[in-house]
Amino acid sequence: MDAAVLDQRARTQSGCIPPLLVTRLLELGHEDEVEYQAGRGEWFCAREWARLLGDRDRQAEALDVLAPYVATGWWPAARAKAESLESWGRAEEAIELARPYAAVGGTALEFFARLLARHGREDEAVTLLSAGIEDWVLATALVDIAGGTAHDEAVAALLTARIPAGHRCDSPWCCHGLQPDTAIGLLATIRERQGRVDEAITLLRTRQDITPVNNHDELADLLARHDRIGELREYAASAPLGDAARRLAEVLEERGDVEGAITVYRESADSPLRRHHAAVGRARLLARHGRGDEAIEVMAALVDSPGGSDDWLVDTLCTLYADQGRAQDGLAHLDALNARRTLQDGEEEWELFRLRLRLMADCGRLDEAIERARTHPERDSPYAAWTVSDLLAEAGRTEEAVAVLEPYAPANPAPQAGHLITLGRVKDAVTLLQQRAPEPSTHLWTGTFAAEPPF
C-alpha cells in the first residue's frame, strides 16, 4: 500500500469501492466480500469492517485490519485507529498514536486537540491550538475547547488582535490567515457563552461580509436563541439573502404560529432572489402542515410569473405535485410552461424533460416515458441514461437499468455497480469499480490548507 495512492482514491472515490456501496454490500449480507476487500487495499471496506469487528468485541482483529493502512503513515488510517481506541476506553493509546501526526498541523492537530480536551487535558490542547490560530479550523476548535475553562479571555484576546480596527477588505485575498469576519464570529461565540449577549450581537453587526455559512446566519441564530424576536424581525427585514427571514419563520413555526411564519415569507419577497427563496420556504411550510394544494398554488404562481421558471423552482413545483398525488396536473403544468417557451427541435430542455419522465412514471406511464426519452435529442448523454436507469430500477426492472448504463459505466461506474450489487452480481460490481487508470503522480494532502491563492 502507498499513502499517496490511498489518499487519491479516498478523496476522489475512484478506482475503489466507495462508502455508500460498502454500506450497500453489508445491508445485503455480503460481509465476506467486504472482509476480503478490506485485506486487498480497499480503504472504505477496511474502515467499515474494522468498525464492525470492534462493535463485536473483536478489537485485536479490528486493529489487524487497520494495521497495514496505518503502516503507510496515512493520517486518515491513523485517525480511524485512534477513534477506535478511544471508543474502547483506550484513550492514552489513541493520544500517543495521534501525537506525531498533530505536529504537521491542520486537521490532524484539530483532531488531536479535541481528543486531549475530551480526556481532561484542555490546557495542553489550548496551548497547541493557540500557536495555530491563523488556521480557521484550528481557531474554531480552540474556541470550542476553551468553553468552560479559564482560557476564554486569553483566546478572546488572540481573536481581538486579528480584528483590525476600521479595516475593510477589498478582495478575497486581502487578509492572510484568519479572516477578520471569521475572528469576529468566533469572538461573538465566546461573548455569548459568557452571558455578554449584547456585546456578541454588536460584534456580529460589525462584520463586513454577512454571507450565511451552510445556510445559517450567525446573527439570526443568536437572536433566535435568546428569544429576541423583535430584533430578529428588524434584522430579517434588512438582511439581503433571506436567511434571517427563514430563521424567523422557523422560530414562529416551532411556537405553533404557522400563520405568522407564512406572513414572514410573504413579506420578505422584496427582490427576485428573496422572492424565489421565500416562495419555496412558504410552500414547504404549507406542505408540512397538510396544506399541499396551497403549497402548489404558491409555487405555480411563482413559476408562471416573469423570471420564475428557473429549473430548481420548476423542480420544487413538480415534486409538490408528485407528493400530493397530482402527477397528471404536474404534466399539464409542464405542457403549459413549454407552450410559452421556444423549444429546440420541438423538445423541452433535458432538466424539465427529466421532471416530465418522473411524473409520467408516477402516473403509471413508465414504458411511455422510456420511449419518449429514447427520442429526445439528449438521449445519448450520460445524465439521460442515469435518469432512465433510476426509473427502471425503482420499477424493479434492474436488469434493464444495467443495460441502459452499460455504455457509460467505465467513466462513472458507481451507479452501474449499485445495480449489479442489487442483482447479487457482487464480483462484477467490484471488478467494475476497481478499473483504474494509471495512477497519477499525486501530492499527499497533509490536512493543512493553503494560505495563498491559487489553492
DAZIDA-V478694 format. One record per backbone hydrogen bond with DSSP energy under -1.0 kcal/mol. CO is the residue of the C=O (numbers start at 0). NH is the residue of the N-H. E is the energy in kcal/mol with one decimal. If there is no record, write none. Layout:
CO/NH/E
CO/NH/E
This chain:
1/5/-2.6
2/6/-2.6
3/7/-2.3
4/8/-2.5
5/9/-2.5
6/10/-2.5
7/11/-2.1
8/12/-2.0
17/21/-1.8
18/22/-2.5
19/23/-1.8
20/24/-2.4
21/25/-2.1
22/26/-2.5
23/27/-1.7
24/29/-3.0
25/28/-1.6
29/33/-1.6
30/34/-2.9
31/35/-2.4
32/36/-2.7
33/37/-1.9
36/39/-1.7
36/41/-1.9
40/42/-1.1
41/45/-2.5
42/46/-3.0
43/47/-1.7
44/48/-2.8
45/49/-2.5
46/50/-1.6
47/51/-2.2
48/52/-2.4
49/53/-2.4
50/54/-2.3
51/55/-1.1
52/57/-2.6
53/56/-1.8
57/61/-2.0
58/62/-2.4
59/63/-1.8
60/64/-1.9
61/65/-1.7
62/66/-1.7
65/69/-2.5
66/70/-2.3
68/71/-1.0
69/72/-2.0
73/77/-1.7
74/78/-3.1
75/79/-2.1
76/80/-2.1
77/81/-2.7
78/82/-3.0
79/83/-1.9
80/84/-2.8
81/85/-2.6
82/86/-2.2
83/87/-1.4
84/89/-2.8
85/88/-1.9
89/93/-1.8
90/94/-2.6
91/95/-2.2
92/96/-2.1
93/97/-2.2
94/98/-1.8
97/101/-1.8
100/103/-1.7
101/104/-1.2
105/109/-2.1
106/110/-2.5
107/111/-2.4
108/112/-2.9
109/113/-2.3
110/114/-2.4
111/115/-2.6
112/116/-2.5
113/117/-2.1
115/118/-1.1
115/120/-2.4
116/119/-1.4
120/124/-1.8
121/125/-3.0
122/126/-2.2
123/127/-2.1
124/128/-2.5
125/129/-2.5
126/130/-1.0
128/131/-1.3
129/132/-1.1
131/134/-2.0
134/138/-2.7
135/139/-2.2
136/140/-1.9
137/141/-2.5
138/142/-2.1
139/143/-2.2
140/144/-2.7
141/145/-2.3
145/148/-2.1
150/154/-2.5
151/155/-2.7
152/156/-2.1
153/157/-1.7
154/158/-2.1
155/159/-2.8
156/160/-1.9
158/161/-1.7
159/162/-1.7
163/166/-1.4
170/173/-1.7
178/182/-2.4
179/183/-2.5
180/184/-2.1
181/185/-2.2
182/186/-2.6
183/187/-2.5
184/188/-1.5
185/189/-1.7
186/190/-2.4
187/191/-2.5
188/192/-2.0
189/193/-1.3
190/195/-2.6
191/194/-1.8
194/196/-1.2
195/199/-2.0
196/200/-2.6
197/201/-2.4
198/202/-2.4
199/203/-2.2
200/204/-1.7
202/205/-1.6
203/206/-1.0
212/215/-1.2
215/212/-2.1
216/220/-2.6
217/221/-2.3
218/222/-2.6
219/223/-2.3
220/224/-2.5
221/225/-1.4
222/227/-2.6
223/226/-1.6
226/228/-1.3
227/231/-2.1
228/232/-2.6
229/233/-2.0
230/234/-2.5
231/235/-2.9
232/236/-1.7
234/237/-1.2
234/238/-2.5
241/245/-2.0
242/246/-2.0
243/247/-2.2
244/248/-2.6
245/249/-2.3
246/250/-2.2
247/251/-2.3
248/252/-2.5
249/253/-2.6
250/254/-1.3
251/256/-2.6
252/255/-1.8
255/257/-1.4
256/260/-1.9
257/261/-2.4
258/262/-2.3
259/263/-1.9
260/264/-1.9
261/265/-2.3
262/266/-2.4
267/269/-1.2
270/274/-3.3
271/275/-2.2
272/276/-2.2
273/277/-2.8
274/278/-2.1
275/279/-2.0
276/280/-2.6
277/281/-2.6
278/282/-2.7
279/283/-2.5
280/284/-2.0
281/285/-2.5
282/286/-2.5
283/287/-2.2
284/288/-1.0
285/290/-2.6
286/289/-1.6
290/294/-2.0
291/295/-2.3
292/296/-2.0
293/297/-2.2
294/298/-2.1
295/299/-3.0
296/300/-2.1
297/301/-1.6
298/302/-2.9
299/303/-2.1
301/304/-1.4
304/307/-2.2
309/313/-2.3
310/314/-2.7
311/315/-1.7
312/316/-2.1
313/317/-2.8
314/318/-2.4
315/319/-2.0
316/320/-2.4
317/321/-2.5
318/322/-2.8
319/323/-1.9
320/325/-3.1
321/324/-1.6
325/329/-1.8
326/330/-2.1
327/331/-2.0
328/332/-2.1
329/333/-2.1
330/334/-2.3
331/335/-2.1
332/336/-2.5
333/337/-2.7
334/338/-1.8
337/340/-1.3
343/346/-2.1
348/352/-2.4
349/353/-3.2
351/355/-2.0
352/356/-2.4
353/357/-1.7
354/358/-2.2
355/359/-2.6
356/360/-2.3
357/361/-2.1
358/362/-1.2
359/364/-2.7
360/363/-1.8
364/368/-2.3
365/369/-2.5
366/370/-2.2
367/371/-2.3
368/372/-2.3
369/373/-1.7
371/374/-1.3
375/378/-2.2
377/380/-1.8
380/384/-1.8
381/385/-2.4
382/386/-1.8
383/387/-2.3
384/388/-2.7
385/389/-2.2
386/390/-2.0
387/391/-2.3
388/392/-2.7
389/393/-2.5
390/394/-1.3
391/396/-2.9
392/395/-1.8
396/400/-1.7
397/401/-2.3
398/402/-1.9
399/403/-2.1
400/404/-1.6
401/405/-1.1
404/407/-1.7
404/408/-1.1
407/411/-1.6
412/416/-3.0
413/417/-2.4
414/418/-1.7
415/419/-2.4
416/420/-2.4
417/421/-1.9
418/422/-1.8
419/424/-2.6
420/423/-1.4
423/425/-1.5
424/428/-2.0
425/429/-2.7
426/430/-2.5
427/431/-2.2
428/432/-2.3
429/433/-2.0
431/434/-1.2
446/106/-1.6
